[in-house]
Amino acid sequence: MVATGLAAGAGRASAQTATPGAAIGPEPQSIRINPENVRLNNYLHDLAGRGAIVGMVGGGLVDHLRNKNDGGGPDELSGQIAERATQHAAQVSVSHGLAALMHRSTDYGYQRCECHGFGPRVGHALLETITDRRADGSRALSVPRIAGDYAGGFAGLAWQRDRNAGDVLRGTTLSFGFKALFNITRELTGVGVRRR
């Protein structure tokens, strides 16, 4: 998928026009900034950016230490990291692919509410958990993000011998509850958020 994305981005590259009297030779290439490039950059960043790498390696290490010799998944650290990478690639690819098809934003950063009062701020935090932005800025149920989370969970079944589809459904659904609590904490404390 990454190779396809890079090929698509390279295919949109355009040559710059030479000025009169310039030396004849290969013309330098430039890539125009357009919505497709922004989507590609967001995809590549989410797929293999610093935070993604740290999350995959760190999560694999934690899983390895926690699940050592329980027979539920790969026994070696490399297997745990590969499992995390498989899940992450499926999650990001499904999420960004659906977002592109549905013309939704792939900027999943938390945006703090400009509202005041405990209730409205908690409501906003819950809304940020399950919605995303349309091209016009309005909110809609975040089908791409939700589908991506479930796809990542199901991709992990290839590595985990002791889990089934029901476990993935329960675990992924429960993860939305944890995300909601995390968003409420971010909203009320202001840590790790940006204002609109």
N, C-alpha and C positions, 0 to 999 in steps of 0.2 A: 504493500500500500504506500509506503514511504517513497519507493522508487517511482510509482505511478504519479504521486503528487509532485515529486521533483521534476519528472518529465513534463507534466502539465504546466508547471511554472516556467520551465525552460522554453516550452513551446510558445509561451506568450511573450517571450523576450523580443525586443525590437531593436534593430540597429539604429544608431544615431546617424543623422545625415552629416556628410562631410562638408566643410566650408570650402568655398571656391579657392583654388590654389593650394589646397592641402595635399600632402603627399599621398600617392596611391598606395594602398595596402589594405590589410584587414581592418574593418571598422570595429571600434570597441562596442561591446554589447551592453545594454542597460535593461533593467527590468522596470516596467512601469508599475507604479503603486496603484492597485485597484482592489476592489473587495475580494477577488479570488486570491490575490497574494496575501492579504491580511488573514484570510481563512487558512491558507497554507501555512503561514508563519505561526498562527495560533495552534494549529494542529501539530506541527513539528515541535513547538515549544512544550505543549502539553504531553506529547508522546515521549520526547527524549531530552527535555530541559533539565537543568540542575536539580530542581525539586522532584521531578519524576524519577531521576536516577537515585537520588538519596532515598526516596520513598520505597523504591523497589529493593534496593540493597538493604536498607534498614529494616523494612518489613520482612524480608527474607531471613535476615539474621535473627530477628525477634521470633519468627515462626520456628526457625531451626532450634533455638534455645528452648522454646516452650514445648515443642512437639517432639523432642528428641526421643527416638525409640518407641513412639506410640503406635507405629504402623499405619498412621493415617495419611501420610503423604510422603514426598521424597525425603530420604534420610540424610542426604548430603546438603550442605549449605548451597552449593551450586544449583541443586534441584529446587530448593526453596526459592532462590532468587529467580530461576527460570519460571517457576509457577507464578510468582508475582508479576514478572514481565509479561507473561502470556495474558494474565487477567487485565493488566494495565493496557496492553495494546488493544485488546478487544473492547474494553470500556471506552478508551479515547477514540478509536476508529468508529465505533457505532455512534457515539455521542456527536462527534464532529460531522460524520456523514449525514445523519438525520438532521442536524442543525442546518447544514448547507441545503438539503432538499426542502426543508420547511422555512428557509429564509429567517433563521433565528440567530441571535448573537452567540458566539462561542466564548465570550468574555464572562467566565463564571466567577469572577471575583466578587466578594460580598460588598454590597453598597449599603452604608449606614443610612438609616432613616433621618429625615429632617424634622420628624414629628416630635412631640413632647408627651411625656406621661408614660407610665409603665405599660399599660395595656396596648396602646398603639405601637409602641416599640417592640413588644413581644409579638404582636400580630405581624408586624413587618418582618421580623426575624423568621417566623414560620412561613410567611409568604416567599421569602428569598430561598427557602429550602426546596420548594417544589415548583417554582416558576422561573421563567427566563424572559428575555426581552425579544419582542418581534422587531422587524426592521423599522417600524414607525415609533418604537420606544414603549409601546404598550406591553402589558404582561400577559403571559399565557402559561398553561400547564407545561412544565418542562419535559415533554415527551422525549427529546433527545437525551437529556441527562439521565432520566429515569431508566430508559431503555439501555443506555450505556452501562449503568450500574448493574443491571440484571445480566447483561451480556458478559460483563467481566466476571460475575459470580459463576455463571454457567461455564465459562471458559476454564475456570479452575477445576471443574469436575474431571478434566482429562488427567489431572495430577493426583487427585485425592480419591483414594480407594474406599474410604469409609463414609463418604458423603453422597447424598442423592439430591434430586431436584427439589424436594420439599425442604431440605436443609438450606439450599441456596435461596429459595424464596423467603424463608423465615429470616435468614441472616441478612439478606439485602434489605428487606423491609425494615428490620430492626435498625440497620445502619442509617436509614432516613431519620429515625427517632434521635439517634446520637448526633446526626448533622444538625437537626433542629435545636437540640440543647446547646451544641457548639455555637450556632448562629445567635441564639439568645444571649449567651455569654459574651460573644463579640459585640452584639448590639448594646448591651448594658454597660460593658467596660470600655468599649472603643478600641480594644486591642486588635490590630490586624485588619482594620477596615478602612475604607476610603469613602469620602463624601462625594455625592453626585455633583 
